[in-house]
């Protein structure tokens, strides 16, 4: 799967999420965060097989027994056929450095783990992550400067296509910064409900519709009881990045 052609120093960013029919990505207590079918799981692996790196927030990595890897051998063969590394890089976002150094992701060493964090994260916490073999990159004081962080990922790690798998606060930060190029949604036939149940875009949000990032429906299909939709960001004026960011 090729990314639409564009001129940008940033990676092409995809967000992939399974949601309930009422737009939730987990129950209110977050004990249930995986409710898609086998077809949805296959779709996730198909998307990973197109990406140089997979990204998730620290809470997603902590609460779920995930390794963020490429999946079975057939997926690795597909990656090699496309000229990609056999295993994707793994990027975990933790503003406070709170990622558990004993999270399951660290039990698998098939590819580097890159931590994006801020200057406010305690040094001791970041040192513990480095001891587990993670590459730690600081960008921003209290909030991660995602534009700079993604430019660094492109330059330092040659990441051209980056797949984000949530959670909601990470997604929203990327939407708010105008960095999401494509959105994949699997709509599942369930109603979860709950005022505080997380959605695909939690966090600060935007103050008005005029500030909302706009997307257009690109593809839509039904498989079993689920709907698979792909939205692409409406092009905006070309962003100009200072030379200092590109170096």
N, C-alpha and C positions, 0 to 999 in steps of 0.2 A: 504494500500500500504506500503510494507516494504522497508526500505532502504537497498541497497546492504551491505553485511557484511563487516566490516572493523574494524581495531583497531586504534582508534583515540580519543584523549580527546576532540575533537571539535564536535559541532553539524553537522549533515548531512545537507548541504545547497542546496536548490532548488531555481532556479530563474524561474519565470513564467511571460511571456510577450506576448501580442498580438502585431503583427507588420504588417505593410502594405507590399505589394508585393515588394516595394523598400526599405524595412528595417527600416521604420520610426515608432516611437511609439506615435507621436503627430504631430500636425501641427507646422509650424515654430513659430507662436505666442502662441502656447501651449493652444489655446482655445478649441481644440478638441483633447482629449487624450483617448477617449473610442469609438472604432469603431468596436469591435467584436460583434458577434451574441449572441443570448441567449445561444446557445450551448457553446460558449466561456465563458460566465459568469458562466454557470453550471460547466464547467471544473475548473474555478478558485475556486469555492466553494468546489468542490470535492478534490482539492489539499489542501485547508485549513483544510479540515476534516481529513487530515493525519498528520498535523503539530502541534507541541507544541506551536509554535509562528509564527506570521506573521510580516514581517519587510518591511518598506518603508522609503524613504527619506523624509525630511521635505517638500520639494517642492511638492512632490506627495500628501502628507497629506494636505498641505495648499490649493492647486489648485483644488482638487477633493473632492466632498462631500462623503467621505468614512468614515466608522467606523472600518474597518479592522477586523470585527467580523466573527463568524462562519456561519452566515446566518440563514435560517429558521430552525424550529424544527427538520425536517428530518435530517439535517446535524448535529445537536447537538446529536440526537439519535445515529447516525453513530459514532460520536466521543466517546460517552459513550461505545458503543459496542466494540470499539477498545481499551478501557482502557485509553482513554485520558480524560482530563478535559473537561467539557461541552463547555467551551469557551476558545479559544486560547489566549495566551498572545499577546500583541501588542508592537512592538519595532519600534521606530522612530529614524532615524539617522539625526543629525543636527550638522555639524562641528562647526558652528558659534553660535549655540543656537537660531537661527532665527525662529524656529517653532512658529507660531501664537498661543498664549494661548487660543484664541477663535476659533481655528479650530474645525470642526465638531466632530473630533474624541473624544474630551474631553466631548462632550455631552452624551456619552455612558459610563457607569461605570461597564459594565458586566465583565471586566477583567482588570488587571493592565496594565498601559502604562509605558514602559521603554524607556528612552531617552539615546541614546549613543552620546557623544559629546567629545570635546577636552578642554584642559586647556586654550586655547585662547578664549573660549566663555565667554562673559561678565557675571559676577556673578549675576547681576540684572536680566538678561534674564533667566538664569537658575532658579533663585528663583521664577520667575513668573510661570515657568513650574511646579516647585515643589508645588506651591500654588494650582495648578489645580490637584494635586494628583499624578503627575508623579514621578517615580523613576528615578533619574538622575545618570548616570555612566560616569565618565570621563576616557578616555583612549587615550593617545597621546597628543602631544603639539599643532601642527598646523593641523595635519591630524590624523584621527582616526586610532589607531592601532587595526585593525580588528581581528587579531589573538588573541590578549589579550582580546579584548572585547567579542569575541565568547567563549573563554575559561571561562570567567566570567559568561556568560549567561548559559553555561552548568553546572558550579559548583553552582552558586547562585540560578538559576531558574529551574534547571533540564531540560533544553531545549536540546533534542536529535535530533529533526528534525525542521529546520528553513526554512520557505518559504519567499523568497524575491520577492517583487512585484515592484521593481524599485524605482526611475527612473534610467536613463542611467548612471549618475555619480556614484551612489551607486553600481549598477551592475558592472561597470568597476573597481571600487576599489576592489570588491570581486574577480573578475576575475584576476586582477593584482596580488593579494595576493595569488592566487591559492587556494581559499577557496570554490569555487563553485563545487559541485559534480554532479549536474544534471540540465539541462536546458530544459524547456518546452516552445515551441514557437507555437503560433497560427498564421498562415500566412493568412492574410485576402486579398480578391481580390480588393484592392484599390491601387492607386498610389497617394501619398501625395506630394512628391517632396520637394524641398527647401534645400538650402545649409546648413542652420542652424537648420533645423528640427531635433529634437533629435532622437537618435537611442538607441538600447538596451545597448550600451556600449560607453558612452561619456567620457569626462574627459581626462586624460593624455595619455592613450593608451600605447602601447609598441613600443620600437624603432626598432624592427626587428621581422621577422616571427619566428625566433628561440626562441624568448621570449614569443610568443603567447601561451595561454593555449589551449591544444588540446582536442577535444571532438569527440566521435563516435556516429553515429546515432543508437539509441536503438529501437525506435518504430516510426511508421509513419502511419497516417490514414487520410482519407478524410471524412468530415461530412458536407453535404450541399456544400457551395462554399468555405469552409475553409479547410486548411491542419493543422493537429495537429502533431507536431514532438517532440520527446523526445531524447535528446542527453545526454550521460554520459561522464564524464571527463575521459581521458586516464590516467590510474594509473601512478603515478610517484614514485620516491624513497620515502620510508616512512619518513615523517618529524619527527624529534626528538625535543621535546619541553623541555627546561630547567626545572629542578625540581621547580624552583622559580615560573614558570608560572603555574604549575599544582597544586600548593598548594592553 
